[in-house]
Amino acid sequence: MKEFLNGKLQLSEGYLTFVADDAKSCSFILPLYTVRRVERINSRTHNFALSILNWHQMKLTLQINGHKTVCEKFCNTIRDNLKNQVRHMKNLRSFLSTCFSEALLVDPKKDISIGGLGLIFGFPGDIKKLRDRYKTKLWIEYLQTNGRNLTLIKFPYFSKLVRVGLPNKLRGEIWEICSGAIFLRFVNDGMYEKLQKDNAGKISLSTEEIEKDLNRSLPEYAAYQTKEGINTLRRVLTAYSWKDPELGYCQAMNIVASAILIYMSEEQAFWTLSVLCDRLIPGYYSTSMYGAILDQIIFEHYVQNKMPILYEHFQNVDVQLSVACLPWFLSLYINSMPLIFAFRVLDCFFMEGPRVLFQIGLAILKINGDELLTITDDGQFIHVLKRYFSTLDQPAHPNNKNQKIREITKFNELMVVAFKEFSNITTESVIELRKTHQLKVVHNIESFTKRGQIRNLKDTSKFSKNEISIIYDKFYNAQFYGKQKSIRNDSRMDLNTFYRFLGSITSWAKLDDENLTKENGSPRDNQGRRLVGYELIHKLFIHFDRSQSGGLTLQDVVFGLGNIIFGDLMSRIELFFNLHDSDKDGYLFKEEILQMSESFLFIFRNRQDDGHLGSVSNFIKNAFEYTDSVGEINENDEHKMRMSLPSFRMVILADGYLEEFFDSGFAVTFQFIEPTEERSKGLGREIFNALMSDGMRLAEKFGKKINNAKSKSHTDQNNSLNSKRHSTTSSVQSASSMSSNNKTEINNSNNSSLIPRNNSQDSFISVESQKSLLKIQRNDSPISFGSDEEDDGLMQEVDRLLNEFSIDENGKKKKKYFLHNLCCIVVL
């Protein structure tokens, strides 16, 4: 049998794909690791021709029209790419042993145990009524002629076989082929088992939610009334939550996973679920379900355009289609229809994509249109359609005189109406409408979520509504843009994100995190010096974390900021005391007093005046003068000198500069004014994140290609070709097959993460622990430390006091260094 077809050919690193000009008569994806032999042959009608023999002994002849140079590049590239794919061929035999079609063609009568839970607990429906054996026979004929699993070629007859319903034992594999999950499973061999092993015994928020939903998953199916079925479902959902911890788990995923597990093995179901969440219905199972809500708006748009009278009636009686029909889309009709019919819808969904969901939904409304025009509320709407779904197996026209028409069931009628009357709903139109409405949807979701979270705050700490709104925005902006550095998978803010958040509301907390390292848990710069700013903010983080969970909720942040901003003079003094009382014994010892002075200098570092230098100098002098003593004080026991809270208050109130700082100066450093450009950052975060992930996959892959290309000679670079499209004539000679409905290579690269860097030139203070050296760098100060005698004296005084009372980790006095000289060097 020969077929001559014109179309477009594409070549990538791992795949050769073909799509006929009409996009219906033929398409295939040929993994290069399934190619046995490629020969260049002569052609009388075309400039260039190749003969390809694949793993299943199918011979394809590719005849290409193009410039000689382009054809030569194509030939050289396919040769090089084939060499790179040879390493995958060693896994081919073991992988094909997991494909039902391989065993089916060897011995169709043999009882084959490759598949899902249906092999043990039975498949839904009556095998005789479903004509399962007859369908299997038709598929055997097709697979023998047109290839199977990795090498399947899709001709128009393929679509017809899918629409009439797949045979039970072959259904899982055809779903896997149509979705492209089969290619992911092959190139990620062993990943499912590795996820199970690496995360065995671990608990997360997702695993807890999974446990709650396991017993609610298709309870009508026998497998999910047993431990075996429940454990199988648990393993698949848990593995996916570890594969994509950002998405984790969302309700309704259990319904879809439990359905496909009836026909698929665990590993097949795992990769098919990945394709569903990432590609076919993105955003359906996110926290906000923005994808499902977006498609509901599109569905309403289609109803309004194609059934305006019915749509107007729904508007008049206040029937919310987006609410009533949302379960159809979320569960892919599995929870709405009897299982045998829902699986027929899934057959078409995996073959043709998300547009099937809209076509089926519109057909349901059209068929029941007359009755729906009589309803008056949502309850009646649901009742009418629930009754319709329960009678899908009944004749659509029981009183018709024609026997063949009487045999047509309501489900048959539904499929005919869906694919004939709504055939103009295409994947392209769905994508275009998604682009049109997506920002509006995400904005509405964020606004709703924001109002809900703010409303649920137990304590708003005297903040106005506008200030709470700004705190909310900055809290989640910091969460989103710091996500790559965060070690948490929940909504709490970790320490690294808190650095970013605090820097967005007060200028003194802006930090430069380049070349940051950690030593004994303490942040250090690239020269190993302790960074005072990070330590001070860390102390605030611990103070805000009332639950001691290592993460801050929005309520924690609002409460903590409220205590600072709306507190009084004495409460702020006590706050600073408690922040630096590291052992919480109610006293500040010498090292803690010195750390307090460093914190003051860090907060004051951007001030234009130098009054703070004298105040810090007086603070150190008075603090050590009014310290209490514990036991006898001698030269070797100085570290036992301590200062209580009352003494600390007295020292602060004795200095006008510090008193003003605690009375009002510290509170006013927190600014809750959101620039206009900040307000737009929140829009489309989830969509942006999905696009960013896709972009980073491509960027990472392209970067690897660039790096590889640099190591090759100029000649090799000219011969490399990542992807070419040519008008071709494809001659297909049968013996077996190839597959897939996708036009591009499936990208299996892991998600890359963007690590934002703060290139701020803000000043910072660092303390060199071994030398007790305080370094003050003030790049933005207009005053030179070396040019003013008064400043010079203050700097020397601060340096003298710090060094006089400094102690090292062993309790010994440290060597003196002159701060004045160091600062002069920095400024010059």
Beta strands, then each sheet from edge to edge (+ up, - down):
strand 1: 2-11
strand 2: 15-20
strand 3: 27-31
strand 4: 35-40
strand 5: 48-54
strand 6: 59-64
strand 7: 153-154
strand 8: 517-519
strand 9: 522-524
strand 10: 530-531
strand 11: 587-589
strand 12: 642-644
strand 13: 725-733
strand 14: 764-768
strand 15: 773-777
sheet 1: 4+ 5- 6+ 13- 1+ 2- 3+ 7-
sheet 2: 8+ 9-
sheet 3: 10+ 14- 15+
sheet 4: 11+ 12-
end
